[in-house]
Amino acid sequence: MAAKPKPVWRLEVGDEAPDFELMATGSTAGKGDTKRKIRLSDYRGKKNVVLAFYPAAYTPV
């Protein structure tokens, strides 16, 4: 029997990040460049990727 996948909110240091997709404009963000979709899986095994989360960013806390 295969192990159940771990819920995303239960990730720990060293766990592999789940795949996700987002809109990106690259280094020209906000300068009228066209947006394109990128996925984490586009870089898996090709480049190092650092994921940083700022849950209180842009909030009046």
The first five atom37 places (N, CA, C, CB, O) and aatype in JSON, in Angstrom:
{
  "aatype": [12, 0, 0, 11, 14, 11, 14, 19, 17, 1, 10, 6, 19, 7, 3, 6, 0, 14, 3, 13, 6, 10, 12, 0, 16, 7, 15, 16, 0, 7, 11, 7, 3, 16, 11, 1, 11, 9, 1, 10, 15, 3, 18, 1, 7, 11, 11, 2, 19, 19, 10, 0, 13, 18, 14, 0, 0, 18, 16, 14, 19],
  "atom_mask": [
    [1, 1, 1, 1, 1],
    [1, 1, 1, 1, 1],
    [1, 1, 1, 1, 1],
    [1, 1, 1, 1, 1],
    [1, 1, 1, 1, 1],
    [1, 1, 1, 1, 1],
    [1, 1, 1, 1, 1],
    [1, 1, 1, 1, 1],
    [1, 1, 1, 1, 1],
    [1, 1, 1, 1, 1],
    [1, 1, 1, 1, 1],
    [1, 1, 1, 1, 1],
    [1, 1, 1, 1, 1],
    [1, 1, 1, 0, 1],
    [1, 1, 1, 1, 1],
    [1, 1, 1, 1, 1],
    [1, 1, 1, 1, 1],
    [1, 1, 1, 1, 1],
    [1, 1, 1, 1, 1],
    [1, 1, 1, 1, 1],
    [1, 1, 1, 1, 1],
    [1, 1, 1, 1, 1],
    [1, 1, 1, 1, 1],
    [1, 1, 1, 1, 1],
    [1, 1, 1, 1, 1],
    [1, 1, 1, 0, 1],
    [1, 1, 1, 1, 1],
    [1, 1, 1, 1, 1],
    [1, 1, 1, 1, 1],
    [1, 1, 1, 0, 1],
    [1, 1, 1, 1, 1],
    [1, 1, 1, 0, 1],
    [1, 1, 1, 1, 1],
    [1, 1, 1, 1, 1],
    [1, 1, 1, 1, 1],
    [1, 1, 1, 1, 1],
    [1, 1, 1, 1, 1],
    [1, 1, 1, 1, 1],
    [1, 1, 1, 1, 1],
    [1, 1, 1, 1, 1],
    [1, 1, 1, 1, 1],
    [1, 1, 1, 1, 1],
    [1, 1, 1, 1, 1],
    [1, 1, 1, 1, 1],
    [1, 1, 1, 0, 1],
    [1, 1, 1, 1, 1],
    [1, 1, 1, 1, 1],
    [1, 1, 1, 1, 1],
    [1, 1, 1, 1, 1],
    [1, 1, 1, 1, 1],
    [1, 1, 1, 1, 1],
    [1, 1, 1, 1, 1],
    [1, 1, 1, 1, 1],
    [1, 1, 1, 1, 1],
    [1, 1, 1, 1, 1],
    [1, 1, 1, 1, 1],
    [1, 1, 1, 1, 1],
    [1, 1, 1, 1, 1],
    [1, 1, 1, 1, 1],
    [1, 1, 1, 1, 1],
    [1, 1, 1, 1, 1]
  ],
  "atom_positions": [
    [[0.84, -1.17, 0.0], [0.0, 0.0, 0.0], [0.9, 1.24, 0.0], [-0.96, -0.01, 1.22], [1.85, 1.32, 0.78]],
    [[0.61, 2.2, -0.86], [1.39, 3.43, -0.95], [1.1, 4.34, 0.23], [1.11, 4.16, -2.26], [-0.03, 4.4, 0.73]],
    [[2.14, 5.06, 0.68], [1.96, 6.0, 1.78], [1.13, 7.2, 1.33], [3.33, 6.47, 2.32], [1.24, 7.65, 0.19]],
    [[0.29, 7.71, 2.22], [-0.51, 8.88, 1.9], [0.4, 10.1, 1.81], [-1.63, 9.11, 2.96], [1.33, 10.23, 2.61]],
    [[0.16, 10.99, 0.84], [0.98, 12.19, 0.75], [0.78, 13.08, 1.98], [0.66, 12.97, -0.53], [-0.33, 13.18, 2.52]],
    [[1.86, 13.73, 2.4], [1.8, 14.62, 3.56], [1.09, 15.91, 3.17], [3.23, 14.92, 4.1], [1.37, 16.47, 2.11]],
    [[0.16, 16.41, 4.0], [-0.51, 17.68, 3.69], [0.51, 18.81, 3.59], [-1.58, 18.01, 4.76], [1.52, 18.8, 4.3]],
    [[0.26, 19.79, 2.71], [1.19, 20.89, 2.49], [1.52, 21.62, 3.78], [0.62, 21.86, 1.47], [2.66, 22.02, 3.98]],
    [[0.55, 21.8, 4.65], [0.79, 22.55, 5.88], [1.62, 21.76, 6.89], [-0.53, 22.94, 6.51], [1.91, 22.27, 7.97]],
    [[2.0, 20.55, 6.55], [2.82, 19.73, 7.44], [4.25, 19.57, 6.92], [2.18, 18.36, 7.61], [4.97, 18.68, 7.36]],
    [[4.67, 20.41, 6.0], [6.02, 20.32, 5.48], [7.03, 20.67, 6.56], [6.19, 21.24, 4.27], [6.77, 21.51, 7.43]],
    [[8.18, 20.02, 6.5], [9.25, 20.28, 7.46], [10.51, 20.63, 6.71], [9.48, 19.06, 8.38], [10.6, 20.42, 5.5]],
    [[11.48, 21.17, 7.41], [12.75, 21.52, 6.8], [13.32, 20.28, 6.12], [13.75, 22.09, 7.85], [13.39, 19.21, 6.72]],
    [[13.72, 20.44, 4.87], [14.3, 19.34, 4.11], [13.3, 18.59, 3.24], [0.0, 0.0, 0.0], [13.7, 17.81, 2.38]],
    [[11.99, 18.82, 3.45], [10.98, 18.17, 2.61], [11.0, 18.79, 1.22], [9.57, 18.29, 3.24], [11.33, 19.97, 1.07]],
    [[10.65, 18.03, 0.22], [10.54, 18.54, -1.15], [9.28, 19.39, -1.26], [10.53, 17.38, -2.19], [8.2, 18.98, -0.83]],
    [[9.42, 20.57, -1.86], [8.27, 21.47, -2.01], [7.3, 20.91, -3.03], [8.73, 22.89, -2.43], [7.72, 20.36, -4.05]],
    [[6.0, 21.03, -2.77], [5.01, 20.59, -3.76], [5.03, 21.51, -4.98], [3.6, 20.54, -3.14], [5.39, 22.68, -4.86]],
    [[4.66, 21.0, -6.11], [4.64, 21.79, -7.33], [3.55, 22.86, -7.24], [4.41, 20.9, -8.57], [2.49, 22.62, -6.66]],
    [[3.82, 24.03, -7.8], [2.82, 25.09, -7.87], [3.07, 25.92, -9.11], [2.85, 25.97, -6.6], [4.13, 25.83, -9.74]],
    [[2.08, 26.73, -9.46], [2.15, 27.57, -10.66], [1.8, 29.0, -10.26], [1.2, 27.05, -11.79], [0.91, 29.22, -9.44]],
    [[2.5, 29.98, -10.86], [2.19, 31.38, -10.6], [2.5, 32.22, -11.83], [2.99, 31.9, -9.38], [3.19, 31.78, -12.75]],
    [[1.98, 33.43, -11.82], [2.24, 34.37, -12.92], [3.5, 35.15, -12.58], [1.03, 35.33, -13.15], [3.67, 35.59, -11.45]],
    [[4.39, 35.33, -13.55], [5.64, 36.04, -13.33], [5.93, 36.97, -14.5], [6.8, 35.06, -13.14], [5.54, 36.71, -15.64]],
    [[6.6, 38.06, -14.19], [7.01, 39.0, -15.24], [8.52, 39.13, -15.31], [6.39, 40.37, -14.99], [9.04, 39.86, -16.15]],
    [[9.23, 38.43, -14.45], [10.69, 38.49, -14.47], [11.21, 39.79, -13.88], [0.0, 0.0, 0.0], [10.57, 40.37, -13.01]],
    [[12.36, 40.24, -14.35], [13.01, 41.43, -13.79], [12.33, 42.72, -14.21], [14.46, 41.46, -14.22], [12.7, 43.79, -13.72]],
    [[11.34, 42.64, -15.1], [10.65, 43.85, -15.56], [9.27, 43.99, -14.93], [10.53, 43.84, -17.08], [8.38, 44.61, -15.51]],
    [[9.09, 43.42, -13.75], [7.79, 43.48, -13.07], [7.35, 44.93, -12.9], [7.86, 42.78, -11.7], [8.11, 45.77, -12.44]],
    [[6.13, 45.19, -13.26], [5.57, 46.53, -13.13], [5.96, 47.49, -14.24], [0.0, 0.0, 0.0], [5.59, 48.66, -14.2]],
    [[6.7, 47.01, -15.23], [7.15, 47.89, -16.32], [6.48, 47.54, -17.65], [8.66, 47.8, -16.47], [7.0, 47.89, -18.71]],
    [[5.34, 46.86, -17.59], [4.58, 46.57, -18.8], [4.96, 45.3, -19.53], [0.0, 0.0, 0.0], [4.41, 45.02, -20.6]],
    [[5.89, 44.52, -19.0], [6.26, 43.27, -19.65], [5.1, 42.28, -19.55], [7.55, 42.67, -19.02], [4.31, 42.33, -18.6]],
    [[5.01, 41.38, -20.51], [3.93, 40.39, -20.49], [4.17, 39.37, -19.39], [3.81, 39.69, -21.86], [5.31, 38.99, -19.1]],
    [[3.09, 38.94, -18.79], [3.18, 37.93, -17.75], [3.22, 36.56, -18.39], [2.0, 38.04, -16.76], [2.7, 36.35, -19.49]],
    [[3.84, 35.61, -17.7], [3.84, 34.23, -18.16], [3.74, 33.32, -16.95], [5.11, 33.92, -19.0], [4.16, 33.69, -15.85]],
    [[3.19, 32.15, -17.17], [3.06, 31.18, -16.08], [4.37, 30.42, -15.93], [1.88, 30.21, -16.35], [4.97, 29.99, -16.92]],
    [[4.8, 30.25, -14.69], [5.95, 29.4, -14.41], [5.53, 28.39, -13.35], [7.18, 30.24, -13.94], [4.62, 28.64, -12.56]],
    [[6.2, 27.28, -13.34], [5.93, 26.22, -12.36], [7.23, 25.85, -11.67], [5.29, 24.98, -13.04], [8.3, 25.92, -12.26]],
    [[7.12, 25.46, -10.44], [8.3, 25.01, -9.71], [8.93, 23.83, -10.43], [7.93, 24.63, -8.25], [10.15, 23.7, -10.47]],
    [[8.1, 22.96, -10.99], [8.63, 21.78, -11.67], [9.46, 22.13, -12.91], [7.48, 20.87, -12.08], [10.25, 21.31, -13.38]],
    [[9.31, 23.36, -13.45], [10.13, 23.8, -14.57], [11.61, 23.88, -14.18], [9.66, 25.16, -15.1], [12.48, 23.77, -15.04]],
    [[11.88, 24.07, -12.9], [13.24, 24.26, -12.41], [13.79, 23.07, -11.63], [13.3, 25.48, -11.54], [14.99, 23.0, -11.36]],
    [[12.91, 22.14, -11.27], [13.33, 20.99, -10.46], [14.42, 20.2, -11.16], [12.13, 20.08, -10.16], [14.25, 19.75, -12.29]],
    [[15.54, 20.04, -10.47], [16.67, 19.3, -11.01], [17.55, 20.09, -11.96], [0.0, 0.0, 0.0], [18.57, 19.58, -12.43]],
    [[17.17, 21.34, -12.26], [17.95, 22.17, -13.19], [18.61, 23.35, -12.5], [17.05, 22.68, -14.3], [19.74, 23.7, -12.83]],
    [[17.91, 23.95, -11.55], [18.41, 25.13, -10.85], [18.05, 25.02, -9.38], [17.84, 26.44, -11.46], [17.11, 24.31, -9.01]],
    [[18.8, 25.73, -8.54], [18.43, 25.82, -7.13], [17.35, 26.88, -6.99], [19.68, 26.16, -6.23], [17.43, 27.95, -7.6]],
    [[16.35, 26.59, -6.19], [15.24, 27.52, -5.98], [15.09, 27.72, -4.47], [13.91, 26.99, -6.62], [15.06, 26.76, -3.71]],
    [[14.98, 28.98, -4.06], [14.75, 29.31, -2.66], [13.32, 29.85, -2.54], [15.8, 30.35, -2.13], [12.95, 30.8, -3.24]],
    [[12.55, 29.25, -1.67], [11.19, 29.71, -1.42], [11.16, 30.46, -0.1], [10.18, 28.52, -1.41], [11.59, 29.93, 0.92]],
    [[10.66, 31.67, -0.12], [10.56, 32.48, 1.1], [9.12, 32.95, 1.24], [11.56, 33.69, 1.07], [8.5, 33.39, 0.27]],
    [[8.6, 32.87, 2.44], [7.23, 33.27, 2.7], [7.22, 34.36, 3.76], [6.38, 32.06, 3.15], [7.88, 34.24, 4.8]],
    [[6.49, 35.41, 3.5], [6.35, 36.53, 4.43], [4.86, 36.7, 4.72], [6.98, 37.84, 3.84], [4.2, 37.52, 4.08]],
    [[4.33, 35.95, 5.67], [2.88, 35.96, 5.9], [2.32, 37.32, 6.3], [2.54, 34.95, 6.96], [1.14, 37.59, 6.06]],
    [[3.12, 38.19, 6.9], [2.61, 39.48, 7.33], [3.03, 40.61, 6.4], [3.09, 39.78, 8.74], [2.83, 41.78, 6.73]],
    [[3.6, 40.3, 5.25], [4.04, 41.33, 4.31], [2.85, 42.13, 3.83], [4.78, 40.7, 3.11], [1.79, 41.59, 3.53]],
    [[3.04, 43.42, 3.76], [2.02, 44.36, 3.25], [0.75, 44.36, 4.09], [1.67, 44.01, 1.8], [-0.34, 44.63, 3.58]],
    [[0.89, 44.05, 5.37], [-0.26, 44.14, 6.27], [0.08, 45.14, 7.38], [-0.63, 42.72, 6.86], [1.25, 45.28, 7.75]],
    [[-0.91, 45.81, 7.9], [-0.65, 46.81, 8.95], [-0.52, 46.19, 10.35], [-1.77, 47.84, 8.97], [-1.16, 46.65, 11.3]],
    [[0.31, 45.17, 10.47], [0.47, 44.51, 11.77], [1.59, 45.15, 12.54], [0.74, 43.01, 11.59], [1.88, 44.73, 13.66]]
  ]
}
